[in-house]
Amino acid sequence: ALQEDADVIGLSILSGAHNHIAPRLMQLLTEKGLDDVLVLIGGIIPDVDIPKLKGIGVKGIFLPGTPMQEIIEFINTNARARV
């Protein structure tokens, strides 16, 4: 993300490892000064885990069956604008 000046990072997690991967990713982004990168997670995420993920800074959580257009609109609305 740092090298490529990414606006968005999207993770697809089907393994159930979101509670391990997401906190580490958010920590690394903070350490590198990339707090403004929009982070999305898609996959099998239990409802009970969603508040925790949002609490650490994951902005979008998309469950199986989410229409692609909904994800595109979310990114277009929430990604940082280029100057």
trRosetta pair geometry for C-beta under 8 A, 3 or more apart (Angstrom, degrees):
i j d omega theta_ij theta_ji phi_ij phi_ji
1 4 6.4 -70 -135 52 21 94
1 5 7.9 65 169 -109 53 4
1 6 4.0 -80 -139 34 73 125
1 9 5.7 -43 -86 -69 128 120
1 29 7.0 -13 78 -108 155 93
1 32 7.7 124 82 95 107 149
1 34 5.7 88 120 -163 126 161
1 37 5.6 13 -174 -117 138 163
2 5 7.7 16 -177 -70 26 43
2 32 5.3 -96 -75 173 128 140
2 34 6.3 -109 -79 -61 80 134
6 9 6.0 70 132 -63 144 80
6 34 8.0 37 62 -159 92 132
6 37 5.8 45 98 -133 93 123
7 37 6.7 177 -174 -132 21 70
7 38 6.4 13 149 20 69 103
7 79 4.7 54 150 -168 120 113
7 80 5.6 -141 -144 45 98 87
7 82 7.6 -72 -80 -60 137 91
8 37 6.9 166 -96 -175 18 79
8 38 4.6 -25 -108 71 75 103
8 39 7.8 164 -160 -82 58 27
8 40 6.7 8 -173 1 103 110
8 75 5.8 2 -98 -140 158 110
8 79 5.3 -56 -56 -106 108 114
9 25 7.2 -165 120 180 149 131
9 29 7.8 -135 11 -84 149 132
9 37 5.7 43 -7 151 103 122
9 38 7.3 174 25 87 62 52
9 39 5.1 -12 66 -111 99 72
9 40 7.2 180 91 29 50 68
10 39 7.9 162 -84 -160 36 46
10 40 4.5 -13 -112 69 79 107
10 41 7.6 168 -159 -85 56 28
10 42 6.8 13 -176 1 101 106
11 18 7.7 142 112 -114 133 87
11 21 6.7 167 -167 126 158 135
11 22 7.4 -151 48 -84 157 81
11 25 7.3 -121 -49 -51 143 169
11 39 7.6 9 -1 -172 104 89
11 40 7.1 -179 26 93 65 57
11 41 4.9 -15 67 -113 101 74
11 42 7.2 178 90 29 52 65
11 43 7.6 -54 121 -9 79 125
12 41 7.9 155 -90 -162 24 56
12 42 5.1 -23 -108 73 70 97
12 43 5.4 126 -171 -61 55 107
13 16 7.5 -172 151 -13 102 12
13 17 5.9 -126 -160 60 120 78
13 18 4.7 140 100 -70 156 89
13 21 6.4 -170 -99 46 140 146
13 41 6.0 -18 16 -164 114 104
13 42 7.5 147 24 77 65 44
13 43 4.2 -146 68 36 55 162
13 44 7.5 -109 107 44 71 66
13 45 7.4 71 76 -69 108 91
14 43 4.8 -134 -71 -150 54 115
14 44 5.5 69 -140 8 57 104
16 19 8.0 -19 162 14 65 96
16 44 6.8 -37 -71 91 69 110
17 20 4.9 -56 -173 46 80 112
17 21 5.2 70 127 -20 97 109
18 21 5.9 -60 -126 46 30 101
18 22 5.3 25 180 -18 70 117
18 41 5.9 90 -133 -175 121 149
18 43 7.0 -180 -61 72 123 127
18 45 5.8 0 15 -107 170 96
18 49 6.5 98 91 149 124 147
18 53 6.7 -23 155 -90 118 129
19 22 6.9 -32 -107 35 19 106
19 23 7.2 18 179 -10 47 110
19 49 6.2 -104 -68 -140 104 127
19 52 7.1 19 -117 107 95 141
19 53 8.0 -100 -92 -71 62 91
20 23 7.2 -73 -163 35 19 100
20 24 6.9 6 156 -7 58 117
21 24 6.1 -73 -157 42 30 107
21 25 6.1 28 156 -21 71 111
22 25 5.6 -55 -143 36 31 112
22 26 6.2 28 161 -17 66 107
22 39 7.7 124 -144 152 90 137
22 41 6.3 -37 -89 -67 122 146
22 53 5.6 -26 148 -129 168 92
22 56 6.4 117 136 82 105 138
22 58 5.7 -31 -157 -57 130 130
23 26 5.8 -57 -145 39 30 109
23 27 6.3 34 155 -22 65 107
23 56 5.6 -87 -102 -154 71 163
24 27 5.6 -53 -148 35 31 114
24 28 6.4 29 155 -17 65 106
25 28 5.9 -59 -150 38 30 109
25 29 6.3 30 154 -19 65 106
25 39 6.8 138 124 -135 127 142
26 29 5.7 -52 -146 36 32 113
26 30 6.4 34 154 -19 64 105
26 39 6.9 -98 -86 4 85 171
26 56 4.9 163 41 150 171 104
26 57 4.9 136 -137 54 128 123
26 58 7.2 -90 -69 -51 124 74
27 30 5.8 -58 -153 36 29 111
27 31 6.3 29 152 -19 65 108
28 31 5.6 -53 -145 37 33 113
28 32 6.2 18 160 -7 66 111
29 32 6.1 -67 -146 46 28 101
29 34 4.3 -95 -161 80 79 101
29 35 6.4 127 136 -82 100 40
29 37 5.8 -120 -147 45 130 121
29 39 7.3 -114 -34 -58 165 129
29 57 7.9 -149 73 112 135 148
30 33 7.8 39 -178 -69 30 24
30 34 7.5 -91 -57 54 20 66
30 35 5.8 51 -106 -79 64 92
34 37 4.7 6 163 -9 100 120
35 57 7.6 -95 -152 -149 77 147
36 80 5.4 43 158 -61 112 144
37 80 7.9 -68 -98 -2 34 121
38 59 5.5 -66 -154 42 79 144
38 60 7.3 32 171 2 102 111
38 75 6.9 143 110 -132 152 70
38 78 5.4 121 -123 122 139 102
38 79 5.1 -95 2 -101 147 63
38 80 7.1 -168 -29 -14 101 77
39 57 6.5 62 38 123 130 88
39 58 5.1 -86 104 -121 110 61
39 59 6.0 123 58 13 63 86
39 60 7.6 -172 102 34 46 76
40 58 7.3 108 -115 -170 20 88
40 59 6.7 -51 -77 69 65 83
40 60 4.0 -16 -115 71 91 110
40 61 7.4 -176 -160 -75 63 31
40 62 6.7 16 180 0 108 109
40 71 7.4 93 -172 -152 155 100
40 74 7.4 111 -104 113 131 130
40 75 7.3 -52 -42 -80 147 94
41 45 6.5 95 118 -66 117 142
41 53 6.5 -87 32 -170 144 145
41 58 5.5 -16 -3 -160 113 138
41 60 7.3 171 28 94 54 64
41 61 5.4 -6 66 -115 92 72
41 62 7.3 -179 94 29 45 71
42 61 7.6 156 -87 -165 42 44
42 62 4.2 -22 -106 72 90 101
42 63 7.5 -160 -152 -68 67 12
42 66 7.1 -119 -131 38 109 134
42 71 7.5 -5 -79 -109 132 137
43 63 7.7 -47 82 -128 23 43
43 64 7.3 18 -159 -53 25 82
44 63 7.5 61 -113 -145 34 78
44 64 6.6 7 -79 -25 70 114
45 49 5.6 -121 -176 76 85 120
45 50 6.3 96 138 -74 119 80
45 53 7.1 -32 -160 -14 137 157
45 61 5.7 -93 75 -172 163 118
45 63 6.2 -115 43 -93 91 83
46 49 4.9 88 66 2 84 104
46 50 7.8 -132 99 -24 49 80
47 50 5.8 -37 -159 0 42 119
48 51 7.9 -53 -179 23 36 97
49 52 5.6 -62 -163 42 55 113
49 53 6.0 52 145 -23 83 107
50 53 5.8 -59 -146 38 32 110
50 54 6.2 28 159 -14 68 108
50 61 5.5 -167 -130 76 95 166
51 54 5.8 -58 -145 41 31 109
51 55 6.0 38 154 -27 65 109
52 55 5.4 -56 -148 34 29 118
52 56 6.8 18 158 -12 63 104
53 56 6.3 -62 -152 37 30 101
53 58 4.2 -33 162 42 92 138
53 61 6.0 94 97 -77 142 132
54 57 7.8 133 -175 -3 31 7
54 58 5.9 -83 -85 68 38 81
54 59 7.6 80 -129 -109 75 24
54 61 7.1 -83 -60 -17 91 124
58 61 6.3 64 130 -62 122 94
59 78 5.9 169 148 165 143 149
60 71 7.5 113 161 -135 144 74
60 74 5.1 103 -113 153 142 143
60 75 7.7 -63 -12 -67 165 66
60 78 7.0 164 -47 56 116 158
62 66 4.1 -93 -168 27 99 166
62 70 7.5 150 -123 102 118 111
62 71 5.6 8 -94 -91 160 107
62 74 7.9 -160 -67 27 118 159
63 66 5.8 121 58 -39 55 105
66 70 5.5 -109 176 71 92 130
66 71 6.1 93 127 -49 120 101
67 70 4.6 98 68 -3 87 103
67 71 7.5 -160 98 -3 51 83
68 71 5.7 -57 -156 36 40 111
68 72 6.3 40 149 -20 71 106
69 72 5.5 -52 -145 37 35 114
69 73 6.2 35 156 -19 67 106
70 73 5.9 -54 -147 37 28 110
70 74 6.4 32 152 -22 62 106
71 74 5.6 -52 -150 33 32 114
71 75 6.5 29 154 -16 65 104
72 75 5.9 -56 -151 37 31 108
72 76 6.2 28 154 -16 66 109
73 76 5.7 -55 -142 40 31 111
73 77 6.1 27 159 -17 65 111
74 77 6.0 -63 -148 40 26 108
74 78 5.9 -13 168 11 65 121
75 78 6.5 -78 -132 52 22 89
75 79 5.3 25 178 -32 69 114
76 79 6.8 -30 -108 21 17 106
